[in-house]
Amino acid sequence: MIGRFAATSIISYLLFLLPYILSALTSSYMVLVIIIMSAAIASAIISGLLIRSHYSIIPPLSGSTASFLTNYLSGLFLVASSRVYFDWPYLALGFIASPALALLVAELRAERGIEREVEVAAVEEAARPEAEIAEEEVELIRCPSCGRQIPSDSIYCPLCGSRVAEER
């Protein structure tokens, strides 16, 4: 489980770091925002699929926080740092929307797992009546000593061991 958390957090960090890396190649603000939105969605989906629980919000949060801190610290030391990470929409997207989407994916995956279990149970129940019908066809008689019901073809009572019928 910790391995999945680590792998998903690293993937999330790299996805959220992508706009920072690409900001050196393009000056278009909209392209960077679209890449940020894509990173948030991809991070959430990967986290929801890999972790499969309500803890799937942790990797997108840690990835977005780490990428924000990376950009912030590089902004302190580098003059040509990307300013796209300092806008409120990015922070809202990274800190709120991505974990919410990760929870949604995890819930949908859990519901799908429950549906599969229900389908498997339905198939098993469909196979059971044949076995139950075979069991119902056996006639039962009462044991004269203990009074319990036993199959009519029994010679001895399986419970008390007394003789029930003549040997055939």
TORKOL-937711 format. One line per field, with one value per residue (C-alpha): residue number from 0; x negated, y, z negated. Coordinates in nm, 3 decimals, always signed. Example, Ala and Ser with C-alpha at 12.3 -4.5 7.8 and 13.67 -1.06 7.14 Angstrom:
! residues 2
nr	(0;1) .
u	(-1.230;-1.367) .
v	(-0.450;-0.106) .
w	(-0.780;-0.714) .
This chain:
! residues 168
nr	(0;1;2;3;4;5;6;7;8;9;10;11;12;13;14;15;16;17;18;19;20;21;22;23;24;25;26;27;28;29;30;31;32;33;34;35;36;37;38;39;40;41;42;43;44;45;46;47;48;49;50;51;52;53;54;55;56;57;58;59;60;61;62;63;64;65;66;67;68;69;70;71;72;73;74;75;76;77;78;79;80;81;82;83;84;85;86;87;88;89;90;91;92;93;94;95;96;97;98;99;100;101;102;103;104;105;106;107;108;109;110;111;112;113;114;115;116;117;118;119;120;121;122;123;124;125;126;127;128;129;130;131;132;133;134;135;136;137;138;139;140;141;142;143;144;145;146;147;148;149;150;151;152;153;154;155;156;157;158;159;160;161;162;163;164;165;166;167) .
u	(+0.000;-0.283;-0.441;-0.120;-0.108;-0.468;-0.429;-0.105;-0.251;-0.555;-0.335;-0.114;-0.416;-0.555;-0.217;-0.177;-0.537;-0.476;-0.332;-0.634;-0.870;-0.669;-0.645;-0.999;-0.880;-0.560;-0.443;-0.074;+0.103;+0.405;+0.188;+0.037;+0.379;+0.505;+0.197;+0.258;+0.619;+0.507;+0.247;+0.509;+0.751;+0.483;+0.343;+0.686;+0.778;+0.448;+0.476;+0.836;+0.757;+0.440;+0.533;+0.905;+1.003;+1.085;+0.710;+0.676;+0.694;+0.345;+0.128;+0.294;+0.265;-0.098;-0.185;-0.023;-0.175;-0.522;-0.505;-0.379;-0.670;-0.914;-0.794;-0.784;-1.140;-1.265;-1.093;-1.298;-1.626;-1.556;-1.437;-1.267;-1.036;-0.686;-0.416;-0.134;-0.147;-0.077;+0.271;+0.571;+0.741;+0.438;+0.434;+0.807;+0.761;+0.463;+0.585;+0.961;+1.066;+0.801;+0.859;+1.236;+1.205;+0.977;+1.247;+1.509;+1.299;+1.233;+1.606;+1.703;+1.444;+1.576;+1.935;+1.823;+1.655;+1.979;+2.174;+1.932;+1.976;+2.354;+2.323;+2.104;+2.352;+2.638;+2.451;+2.378;+2.745;+2.849;+2.627;+2.747;+3.109;+2.996;+2.808;+3.097;+3.345;+3.131;+3.132;+3.509;+3.578;+3.441;+3.724;+3.684;+3.802;+3.792;+3.546;+3.744;+3.498;+3.399;+3.685;+3.465;+3.524;+3.279;+3.267;+3.504;+3.232;+3.032;+2.995;+2.850;+2.926;+2.619;+2.692;+2.762;+2.639;+2.954;+3.077;+3.356;+3.429;+3.348;+3.047;+3.142) .
v	(+0.000;+0.240;+0.159;+0.262;+0.585;+0.665;+0.581;+0.776;+1.076;+1.082;+1.054;+1.332;+1.552;+1.500;+1.572;+1.892;+1.990;+1.961;+2.316;+2.456;+2.276;+2.371;+2.736;+2.779;+2.668;+2.868;+3.206;+3.130;+3.144;+2.946;+2.656;+2.637;+2.648;+2.369;+2.164;+2.230;+2.115;+1.805;+1.733;+1.764;+1.532;+1.275;+1.281;+1.229;+0.944;+0.764;+0.807;+0.685;+0.380;+0.276;+0.334;+0.240;+0.397;+0.730;+0.778;+0.846;+1.219;+1.216;+1.178;+1.463;+1.687;+1.597;+1.622;+1.961;+2.091;+1.967;+2.116;+2.447;+2.451;+2.362;+2.654;+2.888;+2.803;+2.832;+3.173;+3.284;+3.185;+3.220;+3.536;+3.359;+3.144;+3.059;+3.264;+3.031;+2.845;+3.157;+3.217;+3.126;+2.911;+2.685;+2.656;+2.579;+2.323;+2.158;+2.157;+2.106;+1.974;+1.708;+1.534;+1.559;+1.393;+1.127;+1.048;+1.029;+0.785;+0.571;+0.565;+0.472;+0.195;+0.066;+0.068;-0.117;-0.378;-0.417;-0.459;-0.731;-0.910;-0.893;-1.037;-1.321;-1.392;-1.399;-1.649;-1.865;-1.853;-1.953;-2.260;-2.349;-2.441;-2.738;-2.879;-2.797;-2.965;-3.279;-3.270;-3.216;-3.530;-3.754;-3.887;-3.863;-4.103;-4.081;-4.284;-4.506;-4.449;-4.081;-3.944;-3.741;-3.732;-3.932;-4.035;-4.321;-4.534;-4.544;-4.878;-4.725;-4.389;-4.166;-3.983;-4.253;-4.562;-4.772;-5.000;-4.837;-5.077;-5.423;-5.461;-5.479) .
w	(+0.000;-0.082;+0.254;+0.430;+0.229;+0.317;+0.685;+0.716;+0.531;+0.760;+1.069;+0.935;+0.861;+1.211;+1.370;+1.172;+1.248;+1.623;+1.661;+1.479;+1.716;+2.025;+1.919;+2.052;+2.397;+2.431;+2.318;+2.373;+2.040;+2.163;+2.277;+1.930;+1.762;+1.989;+1.903;+1.532;+1.565;+1.753;+1.485;+1.210;+1.389;+1.477;+1.124;+0.973;+1.206;+1.152;+0.776;+0.766;+0.978;+0.798;+0.436;+0.446;+0.114;-0.044;-0.099;+0.274;+0.200;+0.047;+0.364;+0.561;+0.255;+0.196;+0.566;+0.612;+0.289;+0.380;+0.730;+0.587;+0.340;+0.618;+0.826;+0.526;+0.423;+0.779;+0.794;+0.496;+0.659;+1.032;+1.202;+1.495;+1.284;+1.402;+1.233;+1.335;+1.004;+0.799;+0.938;+0.724;+0.990;+0.995;+0.619;+0.615;+0.890;+0.730;+0.372;+0.412;+0.751;+0.795;+0.458;+0.508;+0.847;+0.696;+0.437;+0.711;+0.915;+0.605;+0.519;+0.875;+0.874;+0.541;+0.671;+0.980;+0.760;+0.562;+0.886;+0.996;+0.663;+0.707;+1.059;+0.933;+0.653;+0.907;+1.124;+0.819;+0.715;+1.067;+1.041;+0.690;+0.762;+0.972;+0.673;+0.440;+0.674;+0.669;+0.288;+0.272;+0.479;+0.202;-0.016;-0.389;-0.660;-1.039;-1.241;-1.484;-1.772;-1.756;-1.543;-1.307;-0.934;-0.725;-0.357;-0.278;-0.120;-0.446;-0.625;-0.942;-1.096;-1.044;-1.371;-1.627;-1.438;-1.486;-1.211;-1.009;-0.724;-0.599;-0.369;-0.006) .
